[in-house]
């Protein structure tokens, strides 16, 4: 590859090792061949001096041994070693064996080494060195025409063999670069996939075709409440699930039976001694490059839906109860108004009878309005519609509350008293929530007190404000106090039943108190308020 106008070559370690071994073996082989020349077993092209032979081959073998045992530490050192090889080879050809020797094609190894370490620039220099050597040897032996022709043939053959070897090396280098790039891209994509999986809130598992876990994400460990290694574990040993009937279910069998994406929300699992409801999605993995229809593995997605299912069941129960609670007053109001409509067509019906029926219908409508108001308040609290806190003048708010409900208390013959701290100051809270909360307590006190008095008190202690409502009504038994804040719950006490009520007031009050980060304390005795 090119970078900034400079050719950068990444030498394959395997190729470099082969070149180093060849760099050691070639001097040894040519030294043995030189001995054959010295012994006249092979016809020399010229007279060989033993001392020259010893110096050239000895130095060459030392260089070959050194480069085999000691790795090059820099590009410059590699260049010096390669230049040394070329010089020893040239000297061996010109002074010992001649260019037409049988082993001249070993220069192809020099071509390959030059290209591998120094790319095209190194290859060109090696070719020039070969041609110069051939020309020099030809000049030395210029009187022998057959020797000249042999040199030309050897040169052409060496160039052809060397270029073929270099082209093969180039092709392999391209393949290696593409393979390296593909491996890098694959690792990058794997890292992206792992990062994506680990950032999912759902637990994700990948298994082989036998249900053995291969990959999993961090959410999986959170769901299973474990830090244990899950790789190579059977999925049935890691996740023990039951169906809606409580019967054990083997996920591995469900995976093998899956032909496409399967989604279930009827499964549960016991994790850390706690039963949780699971949403389970699993799908077979099939290779796009295979003609086989069988799955090569499976993807499993698990989600804890315990809270979601609980909310759904609570919602269904809520709708059912609300429907029932609304049906009764609507039926009474509808029936009463129908009677009034019928009685109005008759002249002999007393006016008081009509008035009584209209009063009954009006009471039911008021009851419905109260329930709708409670439901609306509850909905706002659940959705956080009025969560925005504001600075509230406590004295002004309490006086407004007293002025609003004092007439109702007086109408029942009750004494409504107000005890306010001299300097209650201000609070920072949702005015709607705080007012609704206090209204619930005041209206309950008026509703369940037949005679006596009601006291609304505000006291300040350091940075804490305490609002209290005290009455002399029918009181609440200890057993009822445990359920008084439950939704739609009303006491079985006949005195409670003879007064209208939705069973939502105190439930809403508790919700609002939590929104306001306040506490409700109840103190009561039956028949003592």
Residue, then its C-alpha position, 0 to 999 in steps of 0.5 A: x500500500x502507498x502512504x504519503x508517496x512512499x511504498x510501505x510493504x508489510x512482510x508476511x512472517x511465514x514468507x520472511x521465515x522461508x527467505x531466511x532459511x533459503x538465505x542460509x541453505x543457498x550459501x551452503x549448497x553453492x559452497x558444496x558446488x564450489x568444492x566440486x569445481x575446486x576438485x575438477x569434478x565440475x568443469x570450471x569456467x575459469x581458474x579458481x583461487x582456493x583463498x578467494x573461494x574460502x573468503x567468499x564462501x566463508x563470509x557468505x555462510x557467516x552472513x547466512x547463519x547470522x541472518x537466520x539466527x538474529x532478526x533484523x532490527x531496522x529497515x537499514x539493517x535489512x537493506x545492508x544484509x540484502x546488499x551483502x547477499x547480492x555482493x557475495x552472489x556476484x563475487x561467487x559468480x564472477x570469481x568461482x562458478x560463472x554465470x552459466x552455472x546450474x544454480x543461477x536461478x537461485x537469483x530468483x530468491x534474491x528477486x523475491x527477497x528484494x520485493x518482499x522487503x523493499x517492494x518494486x524499488x528493491x526488485x528493480x535494483x536486484x534486476x539491475x545487479x543480475x544484468x550487470x553481473x551477466x554482462x561482466x561475466x560475458x565480458x570476462x569470457x568474451x572469446x567463447x561464443x558458446x559461453x556468451x550464448x549460454x549466459x544470455x539463455x541463463x539470464x533470460x531464464x533467471x529473469x523469467x523464473x524470478x519474475x514468475x516468483x515475484x508475480x506469485x508473491x505479489x498475488x499472495x501479498x494482495x490476497x494477504x492484504x485482502x484477507x487481513x482487511x477482511x479480518x479487520x473488518x470482521x473484528x470491527x463488525x464483531x466489536x460493533x455487534x458485541x457493543x450493540x448487544x451489551x447496550x441492549x436492555x433485553x437479555x440476548x443469547x446465541x446458541x448452537x443447534x444443540x442449545x449450547x450457549x455461544x454468546x451472551x450479553x451483559x443484560x443476560x447476566x443481570x437478568x439471571x443475577x449471576x457473574x458466572x461464565x455462561x459460554x459452552x453451558x446448556x441453555x436448560x442448565x442456565x435458564x429453568x422456565x415453567x409454562x403457565x401451568x407451572x410445568x417445567x419447559x425445556x428451552x432447548x426442545x422449544x428451540x429445535x421445534x421452532x421453524x421461524x420466530x416464536x414469541x411467548x409471554x406465558x413463561x416464568x422462571x425462578x431466579x434468586x428465589x424469586x419468580x419472574x415473568x418472562x417475555x421470550x423470543x427465539x428464532x433459528x439461525x440459517x446460513x444464507x450460503x447453505x442449501x440446508x433448511x436445518x438451523x445452525x443455531x438459535x437466537x434467544x431474547x429474554x425480558x423480565x415482564x413481571x412489573x408489566x404483567x402486574x400492571x396489566x392485571x392491576x389495570x384489568x382489576x381496576x377497570x372491572x371494579x370501576x365499571x362495577x362501582x359506576x354501574x350502581x349509582x348510574x342504575x339508581x339515578x337512571x331508575x329514579x329519574x325514570x320514576x320522576x318522569x312517570x310521576x310527572x305525568x300524573x297529577x295526584x303525585x305529591x310534590x314532596x315525593x317528586x322532590x325526594x326522588x330528584x334528591x336521590x338522583x342528585x346524590x347519585x350524580x354527586x357520587x359519580x362526580x366525586x368518583x370521576x374527580x378522584x379518578x381524574x386526580x389519580x390519573x394526573x398523579x400517575x402521569x405526573x401532570x401536575x408535578x411542577x412544584x411552586x412556592x405556596x403560602x401555607x397560611x393563605x392555602x389553609x384559610x382558603x380550605x377552611x373557608x371552603x369547608x366551614x359551611x358544610x361543617x356548620x350545615x351538619x351542626x359541627x364546629x370546624x376549628x382552625x389552629x395555625x402556627x403564627x408563622x407557617x411560612x411557605x412550602x415548595x410543592x405541587x399546589x394541586x397535590x397538596x390541596x387535594x391531599x388536605x381536602x380528602x382528609x377534611x371531607x372524610x372528617x365531615x362525612x364520618x362525624x355526626x356531632x362534635x368538632x373538627x380541628x384543622x391544625x398546622x404546626x411548624x417544627x424547624x424545617x418541617x410542617x405538619x398538617x393534621x385533621x382531628x375529628x370526633x367521628x366514628x373512628x376506625x378499628x385496628x383491623x380496618x386501619x390495615x386496609x384503609x388506604x387500599x383502592x376501592x376499599x370501604x369498611x363493613x361498619x354499617x355507619x360507614x356503609x350508610x354514607x356515600x363513598x367511592x373507596x378511592x379518597x384515601x388511596x388517592x391521598x396516599x398516592x399524592x403523599x408519595x408524589x409530595x415525598x411526605x408521610x401520612x400517620x393515622x391515629x384512631x380508635x373505634x367510636x373515638x374519632 
